[in-house]
Amino acid sequence: MSNLVVGSSLKEFFRLVVGEAVKHQRVTVAEVTEFYLVNLLSEFAQAEKLFEAEPLAVLYHKALQAERDERVRMLRRLGDLSLYTAGFFKESLRDRVVGPDYYIQMGANAYASLAQMSASSSFAGVYWELHQKFSVLTEVLEEIAARGQCTSPSGTVRVLESFERDGSKALGRVLLDAGIMPKGLLPN
């Protein structure tokens, strides 16, 4: 991960880590979509933004009943919350009744609805790309989260355990970068 220069902004930090993770994952996204991800991470850096959420199904139900402007706001919140949660907290979702696949499905559908509603807007392309690449983008966020966890021994152990459960190449690469050669991973 790139070194963070003292005094640089949170958005600049996220721009660097998102750019690196996108490159590591070999994902092609429009610059505006990458910027959207940077803003999403900056917003969720404030913990209260994440924990003020309602259950996804409730948020979706309310969005369907809302007027257009409020529906757009709620669907965007649903998509953003789903993307962030499925990326950063994928491992903790595995043992829950509602797992990562639910978040991926709800978020991708929310962005598809937004794209349709915003067809004449400049954001329509961003929402379509978020919809189409939702699952891959959760892996980008998962890599960013794993790199952050590997700054402590206990976090590194959690990343190693996650890698051993699902064999994610991204997590394997994070472990290699942290100086750990996980069993079953051959370096490229």
C-alpha positions as CSV (number, residue, x, y, z in Angstrom):
1,M,0.0,0.0,0.0
2,S,1.3,3.5,-0.8
3,N,2.7,5.6,2.0
4,L,0.3,8.2,3.3
5,V,1.9,11.6,3.4
6,V,1.2,13.4,6.7
7,G,-1.5,16.1,6.2
8,S,-3.1,14.5,3.1
9,S,-6.9,14.2,3.2
10,L,-9.0,11.2,3.9
11,K,-10.3,11.3,0.3
12,E,-6.7,11.4,-1.1
13,F,-5.9,8.3,1.1
14,F,-8.9,6.4,-0.2
15,R,-8.1,7.5,-3.8
16,L,-4.7,5.9,-3.4
17,V,-6.0,2.6,-1.8
18,V,-9.0,2.3,-4.2
19,G,-6.7,2.8,-7.2
20,E,-4.2,0.2,-5.9
21,A,-7.0,-2.4,-5.1
22,V,-8.6,-1.9,-8.5
23,K,-5.3,-2.4,-10.2
24,H,-4.5,-5.5,-8.0
25,Q,-8.0,-7.0,-8.8
26,R,-7.5,-6.2,-12.5
27,V,-10.9,-4.5,-12.6
28,T,-11.6,-1.8,-15.1
29,V,-13.9,0.9,-13.9
30,A,-14.6,4.4,-15.2
31,E,-12.8,7.2,-13.4
32,V,-16.1,8.6,-12.1
33,T,-17.0,5.2,-10.6
34,E,-13.7,5.0,-8.9
35,F,-14.3,8.5,-7.5
36,Y,-17.8,7.3,-6.3
37,L,-16.1,4.5,-4.4
38,V,-13.6,7.0,-2.8
39,N,-16.5,9.2,-1.7
40,L,-18.4,6.1,-0.4
41,L,-15.4,5.1,1.8
42,S,-14.9,8.6,3.0
43,E,-18.5,8.8,4.0
44,F,-18.5,5.5,5.9
45,A,-15.3,6.4,7.7
46,Q,-17.7,8.2,10.0
47,A,-19.0,5.2,12.0
48,E,-22.4,6.7,12.7
49,K,-23.1,6.7,8.9
50,L,-22.9,2.9,8.9
51,F,-24.8,2.2,12.1
52,E,-27.7,4.5,11.5
53,A,-29.0,2.0,9.0
54,E,-32.3,0.2,9.0
55,P,-32.4,-3.5,7.8
56,L,-32.1,-3.6,4.0
57,A,-35.5,-5.1,3.4
58,V,-37.2,-2.3,5.4
59,L,-35.2,0.4,3.6
60,Y,-36.1,-1.2,0.2
61,H,-39.8,-1.4,1.2
62,K,-39.8,2.3,2.2
63,A,-38.0,3.3,-1.0
64,L,-40.7,1.6,-3.1
65,Q,-43.4,3.6,-1.3
66,A,-41.5,7.0,-1.4
67,E,-41.8,9.8,-3.9
68,R,-39.2,9.9,-6.7
69,D,-36.6,12.1,-5.0
70,E,-36.8,10.3,-1.7
71,R,-36.8,6.9,-3.5
72,V,-33.6,7.9,-5.3
73,R,-32.0,8.9,-2.0
74,M,-33.1,5.7,-0.3
75,L,-32.0,3.4,-3.1
76,R,-28.6,5.0,-3.2
77,R,-28.3,4.5,0.5
78,L,-29.3,0.9,0.1
79,G,-26.8,0.3,-2.7
80,D,-24.0,2.1,-0.8
81,L,-24.7,0.4,2.5
82,S,-24.8,-3.0,0.8
83,L,-21.6,-2.5,-1.1
84,Y,-19.7,-1.3,1.9
85,T,-21.0,-4.0,4.2
86,A,-20.5,-6.8,1.7
87,G,-17.0,-5.6,1.1
88,F,-15.7,-4.6,4.5
89,F,-17.7,-7.1,6.7
90,K,-18.0,-10.1,4.3
91,E,-16.5,-12.5,6.8
92,S,-18.7,-11.4,9.7
93,L,-21.8,-11.9,7.5
94,R,-21.0,-15.5,6.8
95,D,-22.4,-16.8,10.1
96,R,-25.6,-14.7,9.9
97,V,-29.0,-15.6,8.6
98,V,-28.6,-12.9,6.0
99,G,-25.2,-13.5,4.4
100,P,-23.0,-11.6,1.9
101,D,-25.0,-12.9,-1.1
102,Y,-28.1,-11.1,0.2
103,Y,-26.2,-7.8,0.5
104,I,-24.8,-8.3,-3.0
105,Q,-28.2,-9.0,-4.5
106,M,-29.9,-6.1,-2.7
107,G,-27.2,-3.6,-3.5
108,A,-26.9,-4.6,-7.2
109,N,-30.6,-4.4,-7.6
110,A,-30.7,-0.9,-5.9
111,Y,-28.1,0.4,-8.3
112,A,-30.0,-1.1,-11.3
113,S,-33.1,0.7,-10.2
114,L,-31.2,3.9,-9.7
115,A,-29.7,3.6,-13.2
116,Q,-33.2,3.2,-14.7
117,M,-34.6,6.1,-12.8
118,S,-31.6,8.3,-13.7
119,A,-31.4,7.4,-17.4
120,S,-31.1,11.0,-18.4
121,S,-28.7,11.9,-15.6
122,S,-24.9,11.9,-15.8
123,F,-24.9,9.3,-12.9
124,A,-26.8,6.7,-14.9
125,G,-23.5,5.2,-16.2
126,V,-22.0,5.1,-12.7
127,Y,-25.1,3.3,-11.3
128,W,-25.1,0.8,-14.2
129,E,-21.4,0.0,-13.6
130,L,-22.0,-0.4,-9.9
131,H,-24.8,-2.7,-10.7
132,Q,-22.9,-4.8,-13.2
133,K,-19.6,-5.0,-11.2
134,F,-21.1,-5.1,-7.8
135,S,-19.7,-8.5,-6.7
136,V,-16.2,-7.6,-8.1
137,L,-16.3,-4.2,-6.3
138,T,-17.1,-5.9,-3.0
139,E,-13.8,-7.8,-3.5
140,V,-12.0,-4.6,-4.1
141,L,-13.3,-3.3,-0.8
142,E,-12.6,-6.6,0.9
143,E,-8.9,-6.2,-0.2
144,I,-8.8,-2.7,1.2
145,A,-10.2,-3.9,4.5
146,A,-7.8,-6.8,4.7
147,R,-4.8,-4.5,4.0
148,G,-5.9,-2.4,7.0
149,Q,-6.3,-5.5,9.2
150,C,-2.8,-6.7,8.4
151,T,-1.4,-3.8,10.3
152,S,-1.8,-5.8,13.5
153,P,-1.0,-9.5,14.3
154,S,-4.6,-10.3,15.3
155,G,-5.9,-8.7,12.2
156,T,-3.4,-10.7,10.1
157,V,-4.7,-13.9,11.7
158,R,-8.3,-12.9,10.8
159,V,-7.2,-12.3,7.2
160,L,-5.4,-15.7,7.1
161,E,-8.5,-17.4,8.5
162,S,-10.7,-15.8,5.9
163,F,-8.2,-16.8,3.2
164,E,-8.2,-20.4,4.4
165,R,-12.1,-20.5,4.3
166,D,-12.6,-19.1,0.8
167,G,-9.2,-19.1,-0.9
168,S,-9.6,-15.5,-2.2
169,K,-6.7,-14.6,-4.5
170,A,-7.0,-11.0,-3.2
171,L,-6.6,-12.0,0.4
172,G,-3.7,-14.3,-0.6
173,R,-2.0,-11.4,-2.3
174,V,-2.6,-9.2,0.9
175,L,-1.0,-11.9,3.0
176,L,2.0,-12.3,0.6
177,D,2.5,-8.5,0.8
178,A,2.4,-8.8,4.6
179,G,5.2,-11.4,4.4
180,I,3.1,-14.5,5.0
181,M,3.0,-17.4,2.6
182,P,-0.4,-19.1,3.1
183,K,-0.7,-22.8,2.5
184,G,-2.1,-23.5,-0.9
185,L,-1.0,-20.2,-2.5
186,L,1.7,-20.1,-5.1
187,P,3.2,-16.7,-5.8
188,N,2.7,-15.3,-9.3
